[in-house]
């Protein structure tokens, strides 16, 4: 059993129009005996053009992402940023932020009990990451096979993470106009100054990750450019493209400071 008193506030983001996901996450967290607060997400599709223009930078998104963001992606970012603002306004030191399609492994509670083993300078800990390359440096064993690690590349993580108030302040200061999906912002897609770490292997995963009918942001696929292909680039450019990727990852993996 874990000590509920020592747990930071747990906030779960859920769209009002997603009752099936709300039922799922409520049952899942009750089964785990994890107290939580449901937070109504910002629905990007409900924003007026004026409201969208006030928070979203299309040109900046194209610069960073080579595409525009879907309204659902903007709404998702606004939902997380709303919680960061709450942390700052209410002087909340730490919060556990979850999306409503997370599956939490029971080992999570053994890991959070060992929070004292996290690096002293941590500001954001990803409990799920989308396969980001792990640095050879700054690894700390936590429990069984789990380690607290630094990343050597973009980690992509918004599903479940522990965030400190200092990280919330830093992300709020650079987030607007919104130009990145939320998991890029929290996962090191740009230099944010946030001291980012993660649990590896992840102790959380996504429910029905490959099911297109379960996502609440199906519109994002309409904005994604086709990935580079060998047929489109030709054999020579394709070879150079892959060599560059491997060299960059090798360099970053050997850099004690990571990319953040």
Backbone as CSV, one residue per row, in Angstrom:
resi,resn,N_x,N_y,N_z,CA_x,CA_y,CA_z,C_x,C_y,C_z
1,UNK,0.846,-1.195,0.000,0.000,0.000,0.000,0.881,1.244,0.000
2,UNK,0.413,2.301,-0.677,1.165,3.549,-0.700,0.501,4.563,0.214
3,UNK,1.275,5.536,0.593,0.802,6.565,1.506,0.073,7.642,0.708
4,UNK,-1.258,7.662,0.802,-2.030,8.630,0.035,-1.710,10.064,0.445
5,UNK,-1.375,10.254,1.713,-1.118,11.602,2.206,0.072,12.231,1.483
6,UNK,1.061,11.400,1.137,2.265,11.927,0.499,2.107,12.098,-1.008
7,UNK,0.994,11.643,-1.571,0.782,11.773,-3.005,0.457,13.217,-3.370
8,UNK,1.037,13.710,-4.464,0.650,15.045,-4.933,-0.775,14.994,-5.487
9,UNK,-1.412,16.138,-5.683,-2.745,16.115,-6.302,-2.680,15.460,-7.670
10,UNK,-3.684,14.648,-7.974,-3.756,13.933,-9.250,-4.895,14.505,-10.069
11,UNK,-4.561,15.024,-11.232,-5.545,15.655,-12.105,-5.670,14.846,-13.391
12,UNK,-6.906,14.535,-13.764,-7.175,13.729,-14.955,-7.936,14.583,-15.966
13,UNK,-7.377,14.724,-17.154,-7.967,15.560,-18.195,-8.953,14.725,-19.014
14,UNK,-10.171,15.253,-19.173,-11.210,14.515,-19.892,-12.143,15.487,-20.594
15,UNK,-12.434,15.198,-21.867,-13.388,16.000,-22.619,-14.815,15.704,-22.148
16,UNK,-15.614,16.731,-22.044,-17.004,16.566,-21.610,-17.760,15.627,-22.543
17,UNK,-17.409,15.649,-23.834,-18.108,14.812,-24.812,-17.520,13.407,-24.930
18,UNK,-16.708,12.995,-23.946,-16.113,11.658,-23.959,-16.511,10.871,-22.709
19,UNK,-17.809,10.558,-22.555,-18.252,9.859,-21.334,-17.684,8.452,-21.213
20,UNK,-17.425,7.785,-22.354,-16.905,6.414,-22.279,-15.491,6.403,-21.710
21,UNK,-14.697,7.395,-22.066,-13.350,7.493,-21.503,-13.413,7.897,-20.038
22,UNK,-14.373,8.718,-19.694,-14.551,9.122,-18.304,-14.923,7.926,-17.440
23,UNK,-15.795,7.086,-17.944,-16.166,5.874,-17.199,-14.966,4.960,-17.032
24,UNK,-14.184,4.835,-18.118,-13.003,3.959,-18.039,-12.025,4.446,-16.973
25,UNK,-11.611,5.725,-17.057,-10.558,6.199,-16.160,-11.044,6.247,-14.719
26,UNK,-12.321,6.531,-14.512,-12.859,6.537,-13.153,-12.773,5.145,-12.539
27,UNK,-13.175,4.138,-13.313,-13.123,2.763,-12.811,-11.678,2.324,-12.575
28,UNK,-10.789,2.689,-13.480,-9.387,2.276,-13.382,-8.730,2.866,-12.140
29,UNK,-8.926,4.150,-11.894,-8.273,4.793,-10.755,-8.919,4.389,-9.433
30,UNK,-10.219,4.125,-9.442,-10.862,3.607,-8.234,-10.313,2.224,-7.885
31,UNK,-10.082,1.418,-8.922,-9.531,0.085,-8.694,-8.140,0.175,-8.070
32,UNK,-7.389,1.193,-8.456,-6.038,1.393,-7.922,-6.038,2.155,-6.594
33,UNK,-7.221,2.580,-6.155,-7.340,3.361,-4.907,-6.535,4.654,-4.988
34,UNK,-6.522,5.269,-6.163,-5.788,6.514,-6.360,-6.771,7.681,-6.372
35,UNK,-6.750,8.546,-5.372,-7.634,9.723,-5.375,-7.283,10.640,-6.548
36,UNK,-8.287,11.250,-7.152,-8.038,12.097,-8.316,-9.157,13.114,-8.462
37,UNK,-8.872,14.108,-9.298,-9.861,15.121,-9.658,-9.993,15.142,-11.173
38,UNK,-11.223,15.023,-11.663,-11.459,15.120,-13.094,-11.442,16.585,-13.510
39,UNK,-10.692,16.879,-14.565,-10.576,18.238,-15.081,-11.180,18.268,-16.482
40,UNK,-12.144,19.146,-16.696,-12.759,19.233,-18.023,-11.766,19.821,-19.017
41,UNK,-11.510,19.073,-20.080,-10.554,19.504,-21.094,-11.134,20.626,-21.944
42,UNK,-10.246,21.390,-22.560,-10.648,22.395,-23.534,-10.883,21.698,-24.867
43,UNK,-12.060,21.871,-25.416,-12.399,21.262,-26.704,-11.972,22.214,-27.813
44,UNK,-10.935,21.842,-28.538,-10.416,22.714,-29.580,-11.430,23.044,-30.650
45,UNK,-12.332,22.118,-30.924,-13.333,22.350,-31.964,-14.415,23.323,-31.535
46,UNK,-14.496,23.602,-30.229,-15.504,24.551,-29.749,-14.980,25.982,-29.717
47,UNK,-13.693,26.169,-29.992,-13.119,27.511,-29.980,-13.567,28.297,-31.209
48,UNK,-13.890,29.545,-31.003,-14.213,30.417,-32.130,-12.927,30.789,-32.858
49,UNK,-13.025,31.246,-34.108,-11.807,31.678,-34.813,-11.028,32.737,-34.045
50,UNK,-11.745,33.622,-33.354,-11.075,34.665,-32.585,-10.342,34.069,-31.374
51,UNK,-10.992,33.130,-30.695,-10.366,32.478,-29.544,-9.136,31.682,-29.979
52,UNK,-9.242,31.010,-31.117,-8.115,30.220,-31.626,-6.950,31.134,-31.999
53,UNK,-7.256,32.245,-32.672,-6.199,33.162,-33.102,-5.470,33.787,-31.910
54,UNK,-6.155,33.889,-30.772,-5.553,34.519,-29.591,-4.510,33.636,-28.925
55,UNK,-4.565,32.306,-29.168,-3.649,31.398,-28.457,-2.765,30.575,-29.386
56,UNK,-3.067,30.559,-30.675,-2.405,29.642,-31.604,-1.624,30.409,-32.660
57,UNK,-0.392,29.957,-32.916,0.448,30.570,-33.939,0.683,29.618,-35.097
58,UNK,-0.062,29.774,-36.180,0.041,28.855,-37.318,1.427,28.908,-37.960
59,UNK,1.961,30.117,-38.151,3.274,30.233,-38.798,4.360,29.608,-37.920
60,UNK,4.241,29.817,-36.621,5.224,29.229,-35.705,5.128,27.708,-35.731
61,UNK,3.907,27.177,-35.833,3.733,25.724,-35.903,4.395,25.162,-37.156
62,UNK,4.245,25.852,-38.255,4.860,25.387,-39.505,6.381,25.419,-39.385
63,UNK,6.905,26.413,-38.692,8.357,26.503,-38.486,8.875,25.303,-37.702
64,UNK,8.173,24.962,-36.608,8.644,23.878,-35.739,8.204,22.501,-36.221
65,UNK,6.989,22.394,-36.742,6.402,21.086,-37.043,6.298,20.790,-38.537
66,UNK,6.559,21.813,-39.355,6.373,21.701,-40.808,4.915,21.426,-41.178
67,UNK,4.014,21.833,-40.317,2.587,21.691,-40.567,1.829,22.533,-39.553
68,UNK,0.542,22.735,-39.821,-0.307,23.385,-38.826,-0.800,22.359,-37.818
69,UNK,-1.250,22.841,-36.667,-1.834,21.962,-35.661,-3.331,21.832,-35.893
70,UNK,-3.857,20.678,-35.557,-5.288,20.462,-35.609,-5.953,21.148,-34.420
71,UNK,-7.213,21.550,-34.550,-7.906,22.170,-33.407,-7.883,21.293,-32.156
72,UNK,-7.975,19.975,-32.337,-7.924,19.080,-31.183,-6.587,19.130,-30.466
73,UNK,-5.499,19.310,-31.217,-4.175,19.411,-30.608,-4.037,20.714,-29.820
74,UNK,-4.601,21.792,-30.353,-4.567,23.067,-29.639,-5.357,22.950,-28.346
75,UNK,-6.533,22.312,-28.410,-7.335,22.123,-27.211,-6.627,21.288,-26.163
76,UNK,-5.926,20.251,-26.595,-5.168,19.411,-25.670,-4.085,20.230,-24.973
77,UNK,-3.354,21.042,-25.730,-2.322,21.879,-25.125,-2.925,22.860,-24.133
78,UNK,-4.040,23.473,-24.489,-4.694,24.417,-23.585,-5.125,23.734,-22.289
79,UNK,-5.525,22.470,-22.384,-5.963,21.736,-21.196,-4.819,21.546,-20.216
80,UNK,-3.654,21.159,-20.720,-2.486,20.988,-19.848,-2.013,22.336,-19.304
81,UNK,-1.991,23.342,-20.171,-1.515,24.660,-19.745,-2.437,25.270,-18.690
82,UNK,-3.720,24.954,-18.765,-4.658,25.430,-17.744,-4.265,24.895,-16.361
83,UNK,-3.776,23.659,-16.326,-3.356,23.079,-15.052,-2.046,23.698,-14.570
84,UNK,-1.159,24.031,-15.496,0.077,24.707,-15.099,-0.254,26.069,-14.475
85,UNK,-1.199,26.774,-15.072,-1.604,28.063,-14.525,-2.184,27.885,-13.126
86,UNK,-2.941,26.830,-12.926,-3.509,26.569,-11.605,-2.403,26.311,-10.583
87,UNK,-1.377,25.551,-10.973,-0.264,25.294,-10.070,0.386,26.592,-9.631
88,UNK,0.613,27.491,-10.577,1.275,28.753,-10.265,0.375,29.628,-9.402
89,UNK,-0.888,29.741,-9.797,-1.809,30.629,-9.077,-2.085,30.152,-7.658
90,UNK,-2.155,28.820,-7.474,-2.485,28.267,-6.162,-1.247,27.822,-5.386
91,UNK,-0.071,28.109,-5.955,1.194,27.802,-5.278,1.316,26.314,-4.946
92,UNK,0.988,25.468,-5.927,1.047,24.012,-5.766,2.434,23.535,-6.207
93,UNK,3.137,22.849,-5.338,4.518,22.456,-5.618,4.627,21.396,-6.712
94,UNK,3.776,20.373,-6.648,3.851,19.252,-7.596,2.444,18.788,-7.930
95,UNK,2.306,18.200,-9.111,1.025,17.600,-9.491,1.293,16.424,-10.422
96,UNK,0.456,15.416,-10.284,0.476,14.276,-11.208,-0.622,14.519,-12.229
97,UNK,-0.248,14.643,-13.495,-1.201,14.940,-14.559,-1.354,13.702,-15.439
98,UNK,-2.603,13.292,-15.620,-2.920,12.101,-16.397,-3.929,12.448,-17.484
99,UNK,-3.795,11.794,-18.627,-4.851,11.837,-19.628,-5.774,10.647,-19.416
100,UNK,-6.977,10.738,-19.962,-8.021,9.783,-19.575,-7.950,8.431,-20.277
101,UNK,-6.891,8.194,-21.054,-6.717,6.880,-21.675,-5.444,6.198,-21.175
102,UNK,-5.015,6.580,-19.970,-3.797,6.009,-19.411,-4.100,4.684,-18.716
103,UNK,-3.164,3.764,-18.793,-3.181,2.535,-18.000,-1.971,2.608,-17.080
104,UNK,-2.229,2.553,-15.775,-1.159,2.672,-14.789,-0.793,1.293,-14.261
105,UNK,0.465,0.948,-14.402,0.929,-0.327,-13.854,1.031,-0.195,-12.334
106,UNK,0.647,-1.224,-11.585,0.736,-1.145,-10.117,2.130,-0.783,-9.604
107,UNK,3.177,-1.099,-10.382,4.532,-0.739,-9.948,4.720,0.767,-9.826
108,UNK,3.826,1.544,-10.438,3.925,3.005,-10.328,3.998,3.450,-8.872
109,UNK,3.229,2.794,-8.001,3.182,3.223,-6.609,4.487,2.915,-5.877
110,UNK,5.154,1.827,-6.271,6.472,1.542,-5.705,7.494,2.577,-6.174
111,UNK,7.308,3.044,-7.409,8.221,4.053,-7.960,8.015,5.399,-7.279
112,UNK,6.763,5.809,-7.124,6.494,7.121,-6.531,6.890,7.138,-5.058
113,UNK,6.854,5.975,-4.397,7.319,5.895,-3.022,8.812,6.185,-2.929
114,UNK,9.519,5.966,-4.025,10.966,6.171,-4.060,11.321,7.498,-4.736
115,UNK,10.439,8.460,-4.647,10.661,9.757,-5.295,11.951,10.417,-4.824
116,UNK,12.391,10.101,-3.617,13.640,10.668,-3.110,14.841,10.254,-3.952
117,UNK,14.690,9.179,-4.738,15.774,8.731,-5.603,15.813,9.479,-6.928
118,UNK,14.764,10.246,-7.232,14.789,11.047,-8.456,15.939,12.049,-8.348
119,UNK,16.521,12.455,-9.469,17.589,13.473,-9.406,17.119,14.713,-8.652
120,UNK,18.017,15.300,-7.882,17.641,16.435,-7.051,17.118,17.609,-7.862
121,UNK,17.563,17.724,-9.120,17.170,18.887,-9.916,15.958,18.631,-10.810
122,UNK,15.246,17.510,-10.614,14.137,17.190,-11.512,13.061,18.271,-11.451
123,UNK,12.460,18.504,-12.606,11.307,19.401,-12.682,10.109,18.720,-13.349
124,UNK,10.387,17.723,-14.160,9.309,16.993,-14.837,9.765,15.553,-15.031
125,UNK,8.922,14.607,-14.609,9.217,13.180,-14.739,8.146,12.534,-15.588
126,UNK,8.530,11.974,-16.733,7.586,11.266,-17.586,7.464,9.815,-17.117
127,UNK,6.248,9.382,-16.831,6.012,7.977,-16.507,5.671,7.178,-17.759
128,UNK,5.393,7.891,-18.829,5.224,7.288,-20.152,5.993,8.159,-21.128
129,UNK,6.683,7.535,-22.054,7.324,8.283,-23.131,7.248,7.467,-24.404
130,UNK,7.169,8.180,-25.510,6.955,7.519,-26.799,8.231,7.034,-27.438
131,UNK,9.016,6.273,-26.702,10.194,5.655,-27.294,11.376,6.576,-27.455
132,UNK,11.445,7.635,-26.666,12.585,8.542,-26.766,13.883,7.841,-26.430
133,UNK,14.974,8.113,-27.198,16.255,7.467,-26.897,16.762,7.890,-25.526
134,UNK,17.258,6.934,-24.777,17.719,7.170,-23.404,19.215,7.456,-23.412
135,UNK,19.633,8.472,-22.674,21.044,8.823,-22.570,21.802,7.730,-21.812
136,UNK,23.088,7.602,-22.121,23.944,6.680,-21.379,24.280,7.228,-19.987
137,UNK,24.002,8.514,-19.780,24.369,9.197,-18.543,23.145,9.373,-17.647
138,UNK,23.405,9.600,-16.367,22.382,9.972,-15.393,21.235,8.965,-15.331
139,UNK,21.582,7.715,-15.053,20.575,6.681,-14.833,20.584,6.305,-13.357
140,UNK,19.394,6.208,-12.783,19.271,5.863,-11.369,18.250,4.740,-11.221
141,UNK,18.682,3.632,-10.642,17.764,2.520,-10.420,16.733,2.919,-9.376
142,UNK,15.461,2.572,-9.651,14.369,2.912,-8.745,13.767,1.686,-8.071
143,UNK,13.303,0.749,-8.899,12.583,-0.412,-8.365,12.548,-1.480,-9.456
144,UNK,12.975,-2.705,-9.081,13.028,-3.798,-10.066,13.760,-3.320,-11.316
145,UNK,13.102,-3.407,-12.480,13.790,-3.056,-13.724,13.726,-1.569,-14.044
146,UNK,13.029,-0.789,-13.239,12.780,0.613,-13.570,13.960,1.500,-13.183
147,UNK,14.268,2.436,-14.065,15.304,3.434,-13.826,14.743,4.825,-14.075
148,UNK,15.300,5.809,-13.396,15.031,7.201,-13.731,16.146,7.632,-14.674
149,UNK,15.777,8.119,-15.852,16.763,8.366,-16.897,16.601,9.762,-17.485
150,UNK,17.673,10.203,-18.131,17.629,11.407,-18.946,17.535,10.962,-20.403
151,UNK,16.949,11.795,-21.232,16.743,11.425,-22.623,17.795,12.060,-23.524
152,UNK,18.099,11.344,-24.609,19.057,11.840,-25.589,18.359,12.304,-26.857
153,UNK,17.059,12.398,-26.805,16.270,12.850,-27.939,14.874,13.179,-27.468
154,UNK,14.001,13.497,-28.402,12.628,13.857,-28.046,11.924,12.639,-27.462
155,UNK,11.317,12.820,-26.297,10.719,11.687,-25.585,9.227,11.536,-25.862
156,UNK,8.553,12.594,-26.303,7.109,12.568,-26.558,6.359,12.016,-25.345
157,UNK,5.865,12.893,-24.488,5.167,12.408,-23.315,4.168,13.408,-22.781
158,UNK,2.892,13.027,-22.776,1.861,13.850,-22.154,0.810,12.997,-21.483
159,UNK,0.981,11.684,-21.587,-0.031,10.749,-21.089,-0.084,10.716,-19.567
160,UNK,1.075,10.732,-18.922,1.136,10.692,-17.472,2.495,11.181,-17.005
161,UNK,2.519,12.227,-16.171,3.788,12.782,-15.729,3.612,13.547,-14.427
162,UNK,4.712,13.654,-13.716,4.795,14.438,-12.485,5.512,15.734,-12.828
163,UNK,4.897,16.850,-12.476,5.478,18.139,-12.835,5.585,19.020,-11.599
164,UNK,6.696,19.734,-11.504,6.909,20.692,-10.434,6.496,22.090,-10.869
165,UNK,6.285,22.968,-9.897,5.807,24.320,-10.206,6.814,25.092,-11.060
166,UNK,8.104,24.860,-10.840,9.107,25.569,-11.635,8.996,25.204,-13.107
167,UNK,8.724,23.914,-13.406,8.533,23.499,-14.798,7.267,24.115,-15.373
168,UNK,6.205,24.161,-14.566,4.961,24.771,-15.024,5.194,26.227,-15.416
169,UNK,5.967,26.951,-14.607,6.260,28.349,-14.909,7.048,28.477,-16.211
170,UNK,8.044,27.620,-16.390,8.874,27.682,-17.597,8.048,27.374,-18.847
171,UNK,7.205,26.353,-18.771,6.415,25.984,-19.946,5.374,27.046,-20.265
172,UNK,4.784,27.646,-19.246,3.830,28.729,-19.492,4.501,29.910,-20.172
173,UNK,5.760,30.141,-19.839,6.455,31.325,-20.365,6.783,31.194,-21.848
174,UNK,6.827,29.964,-22.368,7.200,29.786,-23.780,6.103,29.148,-24.618
175,UNK,4.997,28.766,-24.003,4.001,27.954,-24.702,3.184,28.737,-25.730
176,UNK,3.048,30.037,-25.517,2.178,30.842,-26.385,3.000,31.706,-27.333
177,UNK,2.522,31.858,-28.546,1.370,31.175,-29.131,1.657,29.685,-29.324
178,UNK,0.658,28.872,-29.107,0.819,27.423,-29.178,1.271,27.025,-30.580
179,UNK,2.323,26.204,-30.630,2.858,25.806,-31.932,3.271,24.339,-31.958
180,UNK,3.112,23.648,-30.828,3.531,22.252,-30.724,2.428,21.431,-30.077
181,UNK,2.281,20.157,-30.471,1.430,19.263,-29.686,1.983,19.159,-28.267
182,UNK,1.123,18.876,-27.321,1.537,18.921,-25.921,2.661,17.942,-25.621
183,UNK,2.630,16.751,-26.236,3.669,15.768,-25.906,5.031,16.171,-26.452
184,UNK,5.082,17.096,-27.401,6.365,17.654,-27.838,6.886,18.650,-26.816
185,UNK,5.976,19.447,-26.251,6.389,20.457,-25.289,6.911,19.817,-24.009
186,UNK,6.187,18.838,-23.477,6.624,18.171,-22.250,7.737,17.167,-22.504
187,UNK,7.855,16.688,-23.755,8.830,15.651,-24.054,10.137,16.142,-24.624
188,UNK,10.369,17.465,-24.612,11.665,17.977,-25.058,11.752,18.263,-26.532
189,UNK,10.603,18.503,-27.192,10.635,18.788,-28.627,11.325,20.088,-28.972
190,UNK,11.346,21.037,-28.038,12.139,22.253,-28.181,12.858,22.486,-26.854
191,UNK,13.846,23.355,-26.877,14.574,23.645,-25.640,13.710,24.533,-24.755
192,UNK,13.316,23.989,-23.632,12.419,24.696,-22.729,13.118,25.147,-21.450
193,UNK,14.292,24.597,-21.177,14.957,24.867,-19.916,14.462,23.989,-18.790
194,UNK,13.481,23.148,-19.065,12.940,22.244,-18.042,13.894,21.071,-17.867
195,UNK,14.169,20.723,-16.618,15.029,19.573,-16.336,14.158,18.330,-16.369
196,UNK,14.220,17.651,-17.501,13.317,16.557,-17.840,13.973,15.199,-17.609
197,UNK,13.236,14.311,-16.956,13.664,12.923,-16.771,12.454,12.026,-17.035
198,UNK,12.714,10.732,-17.069,11.618,9.799,-17.271,11.892,8.476,-16.596
199,UNK,10.837,7.709,-16.420,10.951,6.360,-15.896,11.033,5.409,-17.079
200,UNK,12.053,4.565,-17.063,12.275,3.627,-18.156,12.534,2.235,-17.605
201,UNK,11.807,1.204,-18.093,10.714,1.286,-19.044,9.526,2.041,-18.454
202,UNK,8.646,2.566,-19.293,7.505,3.314,-18.769,6.642,2.444,-17.852
203,UNK,6.110,3.068,-16.808,5.189,2.358,-15.912,3.739,2.730,-16.197
204,UNK,3.524,3.443,-17.285,2.183,3.741,-17.775,2.161,3.491,-19.275
205,UNK,0.998,3.188,-19.793,0.848,3.033,-21.232,-0.527,3.515,-21.644
206,UNK,-0.730,3.572,-22.957,-1.963,4.129,-23.493,-2.967,3.029,-23.809
207,UNK,-4.201,3.250,-23.425,-5.271,2.318,-23.730,-5.593,2.388,-25.216
208,UNK,-5.631,1.209,-25.853,-5.982,1.134,-27.270,-5.173,2.135,-28.101
209,UNK,-3.852,2.106,-27.905,-2.992,3.080,-28.581,-3.120,3.013,-30.095
210,UNK,-3.420,1.846,-30.640,-3.481,1.684,-32.096,-4.907,1.722,-32.636
211,UNK,-5.866,2.073,-31.784,-7.262,2.088,-32.211,-7.644,3.510,-32.624
212,UNK,-7.829,3.777,-33.945,-8.140,5.140,-34.390,-9.495,5.620,-33.914
213,UNK,-10.372,4.701,-33.508,-11.707,5.096,-33.071,-11.722,5.579,-31.623
214,UNK,-10.636,5.319,-30.885,-10.617,5.678,-29.468,-10.022,7.056,-29.237
215,UNK,-9.269,7.582,-30.197,-8.643,8.881,-30.020,-9.676,9.994,-30.027
216,UNK,-9.408,11.044,-29.245,-10.264,12.227,-29.268,-9.677,13.314,-30.160
217,UNK,-8.548,13.029,-30.824,-7.938,14.004,-31.739,-7.723,13.345,-33.108
218,UNK,-8.797,12.821,-33.730,-8.604,12.187,-35.044,-8.221,13.185,-36.122
219,UNK,-8.506,14.479,-35.877,-8.234,15.500,-36.872,-6.752,15.742,-37.097
220,UNK,-5.904,15.330,-36.136,-4.476,15.634,-36.283,-3.867,14.933,-37.489
221,UNK,-4.408,13.761,-37.863,-3.848,13.022,-38.987,-4.043,13.775,-40.305
222,UNK,-5.040,14.660,-40.343,-5.274,15.437,-41.556,-4.189,16.475,-41.776
223,UNK,-3.475,16.833,-40.723,-2.478,17.892,-40.801,-1.058,17.340,-40.876
224,UNK,-0.911,16.045,-40.738,0.436,15.474,-40.722,0.954,15.277,-42.140
225,UNK,2.178,15.754,-42.432,2.755,15.483,-43.746,3.173,14.021,-43.852
226,UNK,3.254,13.549,-45.077,3.711,12.169,-45.266,5.164,12.064,-44.807
227,UNK,5.528,11.001,-44.082,6.919,10.855,-43.630,7.847,10.615,-44.813
228,UNK,9.127,10.909,-44.656,10.071,10.662,-45.752,10.041,9.194,-46.170
229,UNK,10.155,8.963,-47.451,10.150,7.586,-47.943,11.321,7.384,-48.891
230,UNK,11.746,6.150,-49.001,12.865,5.830,-49.898,12.484,6.091,-51.344
231,UNK,11.218,5.768,-51.663,10.771,5.975,-53.042,10.748,7.461,-53.384
232,UNK,10.341,8.289,-52.407,10.247,9.717,-52.676,11.588,10.417,-52.695
233,UNK,12.560,9.915,-51.947,13.848,10.590,-51.819,14.916,10.034,-52.751
234,UNK,14.755,8.802,-53.163,15.810,8.165,-53.932,16.804,7.484,-53.005
235,UNK,17.509,6.500,-53.513,18.392,5.691,-52.667,19.489,6.505,-51.995
236,UNK,20.103,7.434,-52.718,21.237,8.188,-52.162,20.781,9.106,-51.028
237,UNK,19.733,9.905,-51.273,19.244,10.815,-50.241,18.674,10.046,-49.051
238,UNK,18.052,8.907,-49.323,17.503,8.096,-48.232,18.635,7.581,-47.330
239,UNK,19.735,7.155,-47.970,20.892,6.682,-47.200,21.461,7.821,-46.346
240,UNK,21.649,9.008,-46.929,22.199,10.139,-46.186,21.258,10.573,-45.058
241,UNK,19.964,10.525,-45.316,18.963,10.878,-44.298,19.092,9.973,-43.074
242,UNK,19.243,8.681,-43.289,19.343,7.743,-42.176,20.692,7.831,-41.468
243,UNK,21.773,8.093,-42.221,23.079,8.279,-41.592,23.047,9.496,-40.681
244,UNK,22.441,10.583,-41.145,22.354,11.804,-40.337,21.591,11.528,-39.040
245,UNK,20.462,10.825,-39.147,19.670,10.523,-37.953,20.479,9.729,-36.940
246,UNK,21.205,8.727,-37.417,21.988,7.878,-36.513,23.140,8.651,-35.870
247,UNK,23.795,9.515,-36.634,24.897,10.301,-36.084,24.395,11.286,-35.028
248,UNK,23.260,11.915,-35.299,22.698,12.856,-34.325,22.347,12.128,-33.039
249,UNK,21.680,10.977,-33.143,21.309,10.221,-31.950,22.531,9.731,-31.180
250,UNK,23.587,9.334,-31.920,24.812,8.881,-31.272,25.465,10.025,-30.508
251,UNK,25.509,11.207,-31.131,26.102,12.363,-30.466,25.307,12.737,-29.212
252,UNK,23.973,12.793,-29.340,23.142,13.187,-28.207,23.222,12.174,-27.075
253,UNK,23.302,10.896,-27.432,23.356,9.858,-26.403,24.653,9.910,-25.608
254,UNK,25.697,10.489,-26.185,26.991,10.582,-25.481,27.167,11.916,-24.782
255,UNK,26.142,12.770,-24.831,26.235,14.106,-24.240,25.592,14.087,-22.852
256,UNK,26.356,14.248,-21.785,25.805,14.181,-20.426,24.687,15.177,-20.175
257,UNK,24.663,16.275,-20.926,23.637,17.292,-20.703,22.360,17.025,-21.478
258,UNK,22.345,15.992,-22.297,21.150,15.693,-23.071,20.805,16.848,-23.996
259,UNK,19.530,16.934,-24.409,19.136,18.001,-25.315,18.325,19.057,-24.608
260,UNK,18.011,18.838,-23.317,17.101,19.776,-22.656,17.900,20.901,-21.995
